[in-house]
Amino acid sequence: MMLFQALADIVGYPVDQVRYVILLFVSYPLAYVFRYALHPSHTSLITRHIFSLSFGLLYGFLCFTHSQMIVLFAIIGVCYAMLQYLPATVVQRYTMVWAMGSMSAAHIYRMMTDYGGWSLDFTGPLMIIVQKVTLVAFALHDGKGRSDSSLNQDQREQKIDVCPSLLEYFTYIFNFHSFLAGPSFSIKDFLAFMDGSNLKTKEHVREPSATFAIVSKLAYSLLSVLAYMFLGMYFTKDVPIDPQYSIPSRLFLTLICGYIFRLKYYFAWYMADSLSNLCGLGFSGYDERGQPKWDLVTIVAMRGVELPPNPRSISISWNITSGMWLRRVCYERVPFSPTIATMFLSAWWHGFYPGYYCAFFFFSVAIEVARKLRRLVRPHFLHSPFKWSYDVITIVLSRYIFDFGIISLDQLWMRQTILFWSYFYFIPQVTIVVLMLLLPSGKSSQADKEKKETKSKLH
């Protein structure tokens, strides 16, 4: 502990952040040992589970207090007991209520003890744990509690018919390469990774190389943290609500501060993705050129976020694994208003700061408006010589929509969020609400109709 504090004093950053970063870097040699020295071809599954679980638990006790770790054990233990003893037809409901309720209590406790703070406490890993335990519950529900004909393709692929063992379950949650910073992934993908079957294909004898994926993602991560440290010296989260700036200046600062906010996530997420790939997790097949793809647990696609053709591109490129979780447990299962319901669950999962709900309400309405506008306007530009202008305008508008939401989320407090909006005279918010009410919904495509039919069959 004293080592972490000494290093924090040297670099001038909070000790919790320094400790996280050090442990992420320490995980690289561990991941190399796990991938090659403990390869499933010559290592028992129990050994691999114990190795990964032991270091994950060590990370937990290094980063969090004993009482916080006990809370995590209690939450996970109850979830596992429900898997064992509740009927598969309802286990997903009780698990979701228990997991989200427990996390809500943790969020409220944090707000009471560190309101507005960004310290890295156990609520960060708990958010990933909630995703994992609910994914297992829904997979078991789909495998044992529903007929195969009512499942969509992804649900058929991810369903499980047998409850995982206690060791498998705790390793799935506490493994050293995803416990601190994610990503989340399905229990079926995790078990295939642990026994090595995820790397075996009929067409290829040798295991796919992950070198390029590991190095490139690590490079993105390091460049992001360097850019964050440099830009952070000149722009803080208070800049967008500083009254001294004009609207043109504030528009520019919104882009800059939104980008700085994303950089810290690029750093953590690309490193977590790279680390998973080094362990052997993340292989998703081969592309048309025969090159291996390592995007199964990719958390962010920078190009889709920074140069988005529409707001939906951002939503599916940012925090991808969390988006996958939201799709699997909410979007594909609620019978009405799936976008609004999913955005509400996402805000609830993040916590209870008013800025979260302002941001996610803004996002959800903006995405619906963008869909309507796209149906009405885009066909007129598809074969036009001015299509490039349409593309530029949609990229700029999508970028600003996301950054307006990001700044609102980053402010946390309702007062700061409203203050930020007021500097633009609430024009973006009023505009999207008016457009939402006035624009026709348009005709649904055949794919949309099929999706609605599928949802009507879901529980």
Residue pairs with C-beta under 8 A, 6 or more apart in sequence:
1 62
4 15
4 18
4 19
4 22
5 15
7 18
7 22
8 14
8 15
8 17
8 18
8 19
11 18
14 119
16 63
16 119
16 120
16 121
17 120
19 62
19 63
19 120
20 63
20 120
20 180
20 181
20 268
23 59
23 62
23 63
23 180
24 180
24 181
24 268
24 271
24 272
24 275
27 55
27 176
27 177
27 275
28 275
28 278
30 55
30 176
30 177
31 177
31 275
31 278
31 279
32 278
34 48
34 51
34 52
34 177
34 279
34 280
35 278
35 279
35 280
37 43
38 47
38 48
38 51
39 196
40 48
40 194
40 195
40 196
41 196
45 194
45 195
46 167
48 194
49 167
49 168
49 171
49 194
50 167
52 171
52 174
52 175
52 176
52 177
53 167
53 170
53 171
53 174
53 175
55 176
56 171
56 174
56 175
56 176
56 179
57 174
58 176
59 176
59 179
59 180
60 69
60 72
60 125
60 174
60 179
61 69
63 120
63 122
63 180
64 72
64 121
64 122
68 121
68 122
69 122
71 102
71 106
71 122
72 122
72 125
72 126
72 129
75 98
75 99
75 102
75 126
75 129
75 133
76 129
76 133
76 169
76 170
76 173
78 98
79 95
79 98
79 99
79 133
79 136
79 137
80 166
80 169
82 91
82 94
82 95
82 98
82 137
83 91
83 95
83 136
83 137
83 140
83 163
83 164
83 169
84 163
86 94
87 145
88 140
88 141
88 143
88 144
88 145
89 141
89 145
89 146
89 459
90 145
91 137
91 140
91 141
91 145
92 134
92 137
92 138
92 140
92 141
92 145
92 329
95 133
95 134
95 136
95 137
96 134
96 137
96 329
99 129
99 130
99 133
99 134
100 130
100 348
100 349
102 126
102 130
103 123
103 126
103 127
103 130
103 349
104 348
104 352
106 122
106 123
106 126
107 123
107 351
107 352
108 352
110 117
110 121
110 123
110 351
111 351
111 352
111 353
114 121
116 353
116 412
116 413
123 351
124 180
124 181
125 179
125 180
127 349
127 350
128 178
128 179
128 182
128 183
128 184
129 173
130 349
131 184
131 321
131 322
131 325
132 172
132 173
132 184
132 185
132 187
133 173
134 325
134 329
135 158
135 184
135 186
135 187
135 325
135 328
135 329
136 160
136 164
136 169
136 172
136 187
138 328
138 329
139 158
139 159
139 160
139 186
139 187
139 188
140 159
140 160
140 163
141 459
142 151
142 155
142 156
142 158
142 159
143 159
143 160
143 161
144 161
145 459
146 459
148 156
149 457
150 457
150 458
150 459
151 159
152 332
152 454
154 328
154 332
155 328
155 332
157 188
158 186
158 188
158 189
158 328
159 188
160 187
160 188
164 172
164 187
164 191
168 187
168 191
168 194
171 194
172 187
172 190
172 191
173 179
175 190
177 272
177 275
177 276
177 278
177 279
177 281
178 184
178 185
178 272
178 276
181 268
181 269
181 271
181 272
182 269
182 272
182 299
182 321
183 269
183 272
183 273
183 276
183 297
183 298
183 299
183 321
184 321
184 322
184 324
184 325
185 281
185 296
185 297
185 321
189 198
189 281
189 296
189 297
190 281
192 198
193 279
193 280
193 281
196 280
198 280
198 281
198 283
199 207
199 208
199 280
199 283
200 207
201 285
201 286
203 286
204 286
208 283
208 286
208 292
208 294
209 292
210 277
210 278
210 280
210 282
210 283
210 292
210 294
213 274
213 277
213 282
213 292
213 294
214 274
214 277
214 278
215 274
217 270
217 271
217 273
217 274
217 277
218 270
218 271
218 274
220 266
220 270
220 302
221 266
221 267
221 268
221 269
221 270
221 271
221 274
222 267
224 263
224 264
224 266
224 267
224 270
225 263
225 264
225 267
227 263
228 260
228 263
228 264
228 267
231 256
231 259
231 260
231 263
232 260
235 253
235 256
235 257
235 260
237 257
237 261
237 410
237 411
239 253
239 257
240 250
240 253
240 254
240 257
240 407
240 411
240 420
240 423
241 411
241 416
241 419
241 420
241 423
243 423
245 253
245 423
247 423
247 424
250 423
250 424
251 400
254 400
254 403
254 404
254 407
255 399
255 400
255 403
257 403
257 407
257 410
258 402
258 403
258 406
258 407
259 403
261 406
261 407
261 410
262 305
262 406
265 300
265 319
266 300
266 302
269 299
269 300
269 319
270 299
270 300
272 299
273 282
273 297
273 298
273 299
276 282
276 297
277 283
277 294
281 296
281 297
282 294
282 295
282 296
282 297
282 298
283 292
283 293
283 294
283 296
284 293
284 294
284 295
284 296
285 292
285 293
286 292
286 293
287 293
297 321
298 320
298 321
299 319
299 320
299 321
299 322
300 317
300 318
300 319
300 320
301 317
301 320
302 317
303 317
304 313
304 314
304 316
304 317
304 318
305 314
305 317
305 318
305 402
306 399
307 395
308 314
308 317
308 395
308 398
308 399
308 402
309 391
309 394
309 395
309 398
310 370
310 374
310 394
310 398
311 363
311 366
311 367
311 370
311 398
311 401
311 402
312 367
312 370
312 371
313 398
314 398
314 401
314 402
315 323
315 363
315 367
316 323
318 402
322 346
322 349
326 342
326 345
326 346
327 342
329 345
330 338
330 341
330 342
330 345
331 338
331 339
331 341
331 342
332 338
332 454
332 455
332 458
333 455
333 458
333 459
334 341
334 342
334 455
335 455
335 456
335 458
338 455
339 364
339 367
339 368
340 364
342 364
343 360
343 361
343 363
343 364
344 360
344 364
346 360
347 356
347 357
347 359
347 360
347 361
350 356
350 360
350 409
353 412
353 413
354 412
354 413
354 414
354 417
355 408
355 409
355 410
355 411
355 412
355 413
355 414
355 416
355 417
356 409
356 412
358 408
358 409
358 414
358 417
359 405
359 406
359 408
359 409
359 417
360 405
360 409
362 401
362 404
362 405
362 408
362 428
362 429
362 432
363 401
363 402
363 405
365 432
365 433
365 436
366 401
366 405
366 432
368 436
369 432
369 435
369 436
369 439
370 398
370 401
372 435
372 436
372 439
372 440
372 441
372 442
373 435
373 439
375 442
375 443
376 439
376 440
376 442
377 390
378 390
381 387
381 389
381 390
384 390
400 428
401 428
404 428
407 420
408 417
408 420
408 421
411 417
411 420
421 428
421 429
444 452
